Amino acid sequence: MEEGTKEHPWQLKTPPLTSDFTMHKDVKDGKEILVCTVGKTVLHYDYRCLADLHEMLKKHGDWMDLGSADEQKPTKDGTVEAWGRSETNPVGGWYGLKKGLRGRFGMYVPPLMEKLGFAEVTHEAKGNQIRAK
């Protein structure tokens, strides 16, 4: 059975390894998306974020802070979270697709990048980082 489907989602843990969540690929309004389920909360991210983030990390060439933050909170410059909502990224803004739940890109996308073999992620209590493989 193929992993990453609604019937067989990827089983993941947040970078500090404190919480479980799932992700799977789906299509909404003709667009490929990632569906991230954390408890009862469901977030959507543009599926192309995986390739775009991998490419950016390869160009960056070193470890990068994750910097996870809710949509309503500011991000720290130079983090994956800041890049995931920057007007200078390949989509020109948010990879998160559900208004009000567009943040936490730096918390939920990096573990999938690691699972898929695109990146390494640190697993400390705070201040986690990612780099491309």
C-alpha positions in Angstrom: 0.0 0.0 0.0 1.4 3.4 -1.0 2.2 5.6 2.0 1.1 9.3 1.9 -2.5 8.6 0.9 -5.6 9.5 2.9 -6.0 5.8 3.7 -2.4 5.3 4.6 -0.9 8.7 5.7 2.6 9.4 6.7 2.9 9.0 10.5 5.2 11.8 11.8 6.4 13.5 15.0 7.2 17.2 15.5 10.9 18.1 15.5 11.2 17.9 19.3 9.6 14.4 19.1 6.8 15.5 21.5 3.7 15.3 19.4 2.4 12.9 16.7 0.6 14.1 13.5 -0.1 12.7 10.0 0.2 14.1 6.5 -1.1 12.9 3.2 -1.3 14.1 -0.3 -4.7 15.1 -1.8 -6.2 17.3 -4.5 -8.3 20.3 -3.7 -9.8 22.6 -6.3 -7.5 21.0 -8.9 -4.4 21.7 -6.9 -2.1 19.1 -5.2 -2.0 19.7 -1.4 -0.6 18.3 1.7 -3.2 17.6 4.4 -1.7 17.8 7.9 -3.8 16.5 10.8 -2.7 17.4 14.3 -5.3 16.1 16.7 -8.6 17.7 15.5 -6.8 20.5 13.6 -6.4 20.1 9.9 -3.9 22.3 8.0 -3.3 22.4 4.2 0.0 23.3 2.5 0.7 23.6 -1.2 2.3 20.3 -2.2 5.0 22.0 -4.2 6.5 23.3 -0.9 8.4 20.0 -0.7 10.4 20.6 -3.9 10.7 24.3 -3.3 12.0 24.0 0.2 14.4 21.3 -0.8 15.8 23.5 -3.6 16.1 26.5 -1.2 17.9 24.4 1.4 20.3 23.1 -1.2 21.2 26.7 -2.2 21.4 27.7 1.5 23.9 24.9 2.0 24.0 24.8 5.8 21.7 24.3 8.8 18.7 26.6 9.0 16.5 27.3 12.0 12.9 26.1 11.7 11.3 29.0 13.5 7.7 27.7 13.7 5.0 30.2 14.5 1.2 30.5 14.2 -0.1 32.6 11.3 -0.9 35.6 13.6 2.6 35.8 15.1 5.6 37.3 13.4 8.5 35.0 12.4 12.2 35.3 13.0 14.1 36.3 9.9 16.2 33.6 8.2 14.0 30.7 9.3 12.1 28.1 7.4 8.9 29.6 8.8 9.8 33.1 7.5 10.6 31.6 4.0 7.4 29.7 4.0 5.4 32.9 4.0 7.8 35.3 2.3 6.8 37.2 -0.9 10.2 36.2 -2.3 9.6 32.4 -2.2 8.6 30.6 -5.4 4.8 31.0 -4.8 5.1 34.6 -3.7 3.7 34.2 -0.2 2.1 31.6 2.0 2.5 27.8 1.4 -0.2 27.4 4.0 -3.6 27.4 2.3 -6.2 27.7 5.1 -6.6 31.3 6.3 -6.1 31.4 10.0 -4.2 28.1 9.9 -1.4 29.0 7.4 1.4 29.1 9.9 3.5 26.3 11.6 5.1 25.5 8.2 8.4 25.2 10.1 6.9 22.7 12.5 5.1 20.3 10.2 6.8 20.3 6.8 10.4 19.5 7.9 9.5 16.1 9.5 8.0 15.0 6.2 11.1 16.3 4.3 13.1 14.1 6.6 10.9 11.1 6.2 11.1 11.4 2.4 14.9 11.6 2.6 15.2 15.2 1.3 16.6 16.7 4.6 18.1 16.1 8.0 16.3 17.7 11.0 17.6 18.1 14.5 15.4 16.9 17.4 16.2 19.1 20.4 13.6 20.4 22.9 13.9 23.9 21.2 15.7 25.6 18.4 15.6 22.8 15.8 17.2 23.1 12.4 17.1 21.5 9.0 19.5 21.0 6.1 19.2 19.5 2.7 20.4 16.0 1.9 
